[in-house]
Amino acid sequence: MSPYSAILGTGASLPRRAVSNQELTLFLAEKGVETSAEWIETRTGIRQRYLCDPDETNCEMASKAALQALQAAGATPLDVELIILATSTPDQVFPSTACAVQAELGAHKAIAFDIQAVCSGFVYALTVADSMIRAGQVNNALVIGSEVFSRLMDWNDRTTCVLFGDGAGAVYLKASSEPGILGCKLHSDGNMGSILNTTGRIEGGRIVGDPFLRMDGQAVFRQAVSVLGNSALELFESLNFKLEDLDFLVPHQANVRILNSVAKKLKLPEDRVIVTVGMHGNTSAASVPLALNHAIVQKQIKKGHNVLLQGVGGGFTWGSVLVRM
Ligand SMILES: CC(C)(COP(=O)(O)OP(=O)(O)OC[C@H]1O[C@@H](n2cnc3c(N)ncnc32)[C@H](O)[C@@H]1OP(=O)(O)O)[C@@H](O)C(=O)NCCC(=O)NCCS
């Protein structure tokens, strides 16, 4: 058994179509939905998002991101022993998207399953993969966050449809004698399920209930700022880790004002917070690995850096993972 798991490679994949605030505003105006590019950018920091066309799938994006992560790590699909895919927007009810990715990659040796913790899905999946590696059940894992949230949007609801985008990010994790993942802390509170949800289901061949994403934006905002700040401090305290030793925060990318508030609460300079929400919008479980990959490609995050990954979202769920890259 190895004392740690370490991230050896990252990857990302986005749909081919980028949609700017201006383009989205025009599309919504045709439907009689009033918004403006300026409102979206000043209230959220979002300038554009990528949206899947009907022929693009969750599995396709996830597989591309996974292959990139494997290539960055010098590994191949045949090496992979575990695939955990975090998503709330699978291509089908079952089999899992993780199994579809396994087939697409030809990763014959892997155990594959999905995790559903909405926008916290990636940190949940990373925590489970880290535990399975440290317990000696597997030697490595592909951990993927991949979403097609555009398929849950009510394009007549301006309070939600301007916020979300599609995409996938992945990391390849391997057993290691050196850190690695230093610690993980997850939380859930099912009593807050009503502030962010999609309650519809398939029954008797029909959709029963509401198939669209619904959100109490202000309640989610307040909750996100509170739990992200507390979750970071709780994890640091349990590891005896000092805030001044943190190089970068990679939080779930929902709204730049949430990210700034968390940075302020932690007394972290804003240049140590990775912000990609402007480019991607909120991509739910894909947002953290997309942001991590972006910061690595841009050479902001480098080997040896201490990085805090944070998720927060529907459930309510939230969590933090501290990693030495
Ligand atoms: C959704 C969110 C951007 C709204 O921003 P806000 O500053 O709280 O705005 P409010 O909800 O107070 O709305 C202010 C006004 O803007 C309006 N508005 C909402 N969406 C709008 C849009 N797309 N365009 C123009 N006006 C809009 C509201 O109707 C309201 O108008 P009113 O004052 O006449 O009633 C913000 O609450 C947020 O980011 N919440 C968290 C969302 C999130 O992170 N979700 C995912 C978590 S995983």
Ligand as a Chemical Component Dictionary entry (heavy atoms), coordinates in Angstrom:
data_LIG
# 
_chem_comp.id                   LIG 
_chem_comp.type                 NON-POLYMER 
_chem_comp.pdbx_formal_charge   0 
_chem_comp.three_letter_code    LIG 
# 
loop_
_chem_comp_atom.comp_id 
_chem_comp_atom.atom_id 
_chem_comp_atom.alt_atom_id 
_chem_comp_atom.type_symbol 
_chem_comp_atom.charge 
_chem_comp_atom.model_Cartn_x 
_chem_comp_atom.model_Cartn_y 
_chem_comp_atom.model_Cartn_z 
_chem_comp_atom.pdbx_ordinal 
LIG C1  C1  C 0 -27.788 34.023 -9.914  1  
LIG C2  C2  C 0 -27.007 35.263 -9.514  2  
LIG C3  C3  C 0 -25.978 35.565 -10.582 3  
LIG C4  C4  C 0 -27.980 36.439 -9.419  4  
LIG O1  O1  O 0 -27.257 37.599 -9.062  5  
LIG P1  P1  P 0 -27.800 38.585 -7.937  6  
LIG O2  O2  O 0 -26.880 39.689 -7.865  7  
LIG O3  O3  O 0 -28.028 37.746 -6.709  8  
LIG O4  O4  O 0 -29.140 39.039 -8.574  9  
LIG P2  P2  P 0 -30.584 38.950 -7.944  10 
LIG O5  O5  O 0 -31.051 37.542 -7.880  11 
LIG O6  O6  O 0 -30.588 39.785 -6.692  12 
LIG O7  O7  O 0 -31.407 39.708 -9.055  13 
LIG C5  C5  C 0 -31.258 41.100 -9.262  14 
LIG C6  C6  C 0 -32.153 41.496 -10.391 15 
LIG O8  O8  O 0 -31.604 41.008 -11.623 16 
LIG C7  C7  C 0 -32.608 40.304 -12.335 17 
LIG N1  N1  N 0 -31.982 39.269 -13.134 18 
LIG C8  C8  C 0 -31.755 37.977 -12.822 19 
LIG N2  N2  N 0 -31.183 37.351 -13.851 20 
LIG C9  C9  C 0 -31.001 38.260 -14.829 21 
LIG C10 C10 C 0 -30.456 38.221 -16.117 22 
LIG N3  N3  N 0 -29.936 37.109 -16.651 23 
LIG N4  N4  N 0 -30.423 39.370 -16.823 24 
LIG C11 C11 C 0 -30.925 40.514 -16.352 25 
LIG N5  N5  N 0 -31.486 40.615 -15.125 26 
LIG C12 C12 C 0 -31.521 39.495 -14.371 27 
LIG C13 C13 C 0 -33.526 39.753 -11.277 28 
LIG O9  O9  O 0 -34.797 39.469 -11.819 29 
LIG C14 C14 C 0 -33.565 40.909 -10.300 30 
LIG O10 O10 O 0 -34.464 41.879 -10.770 31 
LIG P3  P3  P 0 -35.416 42.669 -9.757  32 
LIG O11 O11 O 0 -34.465 43.404 -8.834  33 
LIG O12 O12 O 0 -36.192 43.543 -10.656 34 
LIG O13 O13 O 0 -36.227 41.628 -9.059  35 
LIG C15 C15 C 0 -26.308 35.077 -8.148  36 
LIG O14 O14 O 0 -27.262 35.029 -7.133  37 
LIG C16 C16 C 0 -25.478 33.852 -8.098  38 
LIG O15 O15 O 0 -24.468 33.746 -8.744  39 
LIG N6  N6  N 0 -25.875 32.874 -7.272  40 
LIG C17 C17 C 0 -25.160 31.649 -7.121  41 
LIG C18 C18 C 0 -25.357 30.824 -8.337  42 
LIG C19 C19 C 0 -24.505 29.619 -8.332  43 
LIG O16 O16 O 0 -23.377 29.705 -7.962  44 
LIG N7  N7  N 0 -25.077 28.497 -8.730  45 
LIG C20 C20 C 0 -24.430 27.276 -8.878  46 
LIG C21 C21 C 0 -23.843 26.796 -7.612  47 
LIG S1  S1  S 0 -23.102 25.307 -7.897  48 
# 
loop_
_chem_comp_bond.comp_id 
_chem_comp_bond.atom_id_1 
_chem_comp_bond.atom_id_2 
_chem_comp_bond.value_order 
_chem_comp_bond.pdbx_ordinal 
LIG C1  C2  SING 1  
LIG C2  C3  SING 2  
LIG C2  C4  SING 3  
LIG C2  C15 SING 4  
LIG C4  O1  SING 5  
LIG O1  P1  SING 6  
LIG P1  O2  DOUB 7  
LIG P1  O3  SING 8  
LIG P1  O4  SING 9  
LIG O4  P2  SING 10 
LIG P2  O5  DOUB 11 
LIG P2  O6  SING 12 
LIG P2  O7  SING 13 
LIG O7  C5  SING 14 
LIG C5  C6  SING 15 
LIG C6  O8  SING 16 
LIG C6  C14 SING 17 
LIG O8  C7  SING 18 
LIG C7  N1  SING 19 
LIG C7  C13 SING 20 
LIG N1  C8  SING 21 
LIG N1  C12 SING 22 
LIG C8  N2  DOUB 23 
LIG N2  C9  SING 24 
LIG C9  C10 SING 25 
LIG C9  C12 DOUB 26 
LIG C10 N3  SING 27 
LIG C10 N4  DOUB 28 
LIG N4  C11 SING 29 
LIG C11 N5  DOUB 30 
LIG N5  C12 SING 31 
LIG C13 O9  SING 32 
LIG C13 C14 SING 33 
LIG C14 O10 SING 34 
LIG O10 P3  SING 35 
LIG P3  O11 DOUB 36 
LIG P3  O12 SING 37 
LIG P3  O13 SING 38 
LIG C15 O14 SING 39 
LIG C15 C16 SING 40 
LIG C16 O15 DOUB 41 
LIG C16 N6  SING 42 
LIG N6  C17 SING 43 
LIG C17 C18 SING 44 
LIG C18 C19 SING 45 
LIG C19 O16 DOUB 46 
LIG C19 N7  SING 47 
LIG N7  C20 SING 48 
LIG C20 C21 SING 49 
LIG C21 S1  SING 50 
# 
